[in-house]
Amino acid sequence: MANTSENTPKKPGPMQLLRAAREQISELTGMPAESVSSFEQAEDGWVLRVEVLELERVPDTMSLLASYEVRLDRDGELTGYRRVGRYERGRADKK
């Protein structure tokens, strides 16, 4: 009898999912993804928040970034995204 674990495709690990999200959102928006600020498992896959550089300014602290909510399926393929906020790099979160 064949071992079923050999026939089952390996699911991507956390680092593969993070890289996939950054690469896919960069390709779709045409802007560089700088970091992933949140990462959690959802019922049908994964939800991440990716920080994207939308407008580079001088000095760098004035550059405009955006937070995107990115949804991936269980295999790491992007199923949807939306911009959830914009901010200047040098600004702290409002309390």
C-alpha positions as CSV (number, residue, x, y, z in Angstrom):
1,M,0.0,0.0,0.0
2,A,1.4,3.4,-1.0
3,N,2.1,6.0,1.7
4,T,-0.5,8.8,1.2
5,S,1.8,11.4,2.6
6,E,4.1,11.0,-0.4
7,N,1.2,11.6,-2.8
8,T,-0.2,14.6,-1.0
9,P,1.2,18.0,-2.2
10,K,3.1,19.8,0.5
11,K,1.4,22.9,1.7
12,P,3.5,26.1,1.7
13,G,5.1,27.1,5.0
14,P,4.7,30.5,6.6
15,M,7.8,32.1,4.9
16,Q,6.7,30.8,1.5
17,L,3.3,32.4,2.1
18,L,4.8,35.7,3.2
19,R,7.0,35.8,0.1
20,A,4.1,34.8,-2.2
21,A,1.9,37.6,-0.8
22,R,4.7,40.3,-1.2
23,E,5.5,39.1,-4.7
24,Q,1.9,38.9,-5.9
25,I,0.8,42.3,-4.5
26,S,3.9,44.0,-6.0
27,E,3.1,42.5,-9.3
28,L,-0.5,43.6,-9.2
29,T,0.0,47.1,-8.0
30,G,3.3,47.8,-9.7
31,M,4.7,49.1,-6.4
32,P,7.3,47.5,-4.1
33,A,6.0,45.6,-1.0
34,E,8.2,46.6,1.9
35,S,7.0,44.3,4.7
36,V,4.2,42.1,6.1
37,S,2.8,43.6,9.3
38,S,0.2,40.9,10.1
39,F,-0.3,37.3,9.2
40,E,-3.2,35.1,10.3
41,Q,-4.9,31.9,9.3
42,A,-8.5,32.2,8.0
43,E,-11.1,29.6,7.5
44,D,-10.3,29.3,3.8
45,G,-6.7,30.3,3.7
46,W,-4.6,33.3,5.0
47,V,-5.1,37.0,5.6
48,L,-2.1,39.3,5.6
49,R,-1.4,43.0,5.9
50,V,1.3,44.1,3.5
51,E,3.0,47.5,3.6
52,V,3.6,48.9,0.1
53,L,5.6,52.0,-1.0
54,E,3.2,54.1,-3.1
55,L,5.2,57.3,-3.5
56,E,8.9,57.7,-2.7
57,R,9.8,61.2,-1.5
58,V,12.9,63.0,-0.2
59,P,13.4,62.9,2.7
60,D,12.4,59.2,3.0
61,T,10.4,59.9,6.1
62,M,7.9,61.7,3.9
63,S,7.4,58.8,1.6
64,L,3.8,57.6,1.2
65,L,3.0,54.0,2.2
66,A,-0.2,52.0,2.1
67,S,-1.4,49.0,4.0
68,Y,-3.1,46.3,1.9
69,E,-5.2,43.5,3.2
70,V,-4.2,40.4,1.1
71,R,-6.1,37.2,1.1
72,L,-4.4,33.9,0.0
73,D,-5.9,30.5,-0.4
74,R,-4.5,27.5,1.4
75,D,-2.0,27.0,-1.5
76,G,-0.6,30.6,-1.2
77,E,-2.4,31.9,-4.3
78,L,-3.8,35.5,-4.0
79,T,-7.6,35.5,-4.0
80,G,-8.2,39.2,-3.2
81,Y,-6.7,42.4,-1.9
82,R,-7.7,45.9,-0.9
83,R,-6.0,49.0,0.3
84,V,-7.0,49.7,3.9
85,G,-5.0,52.8,4.7
86,R,-2.3,55.2,3.6
87,Y,0.3,57.0,5.7
88,E,3.6,58.9,5.6
89,R,6.5,56.8,6.7
90,G,7.6,59.1,9.5
91,R,4.1,59.3,11.1
92,A,3.2,57.3,14.2
93,D,-0.2,55.5,14.5
94,K,-3.0,57.6,15.9
95,K,-4.2,56.6,19.3
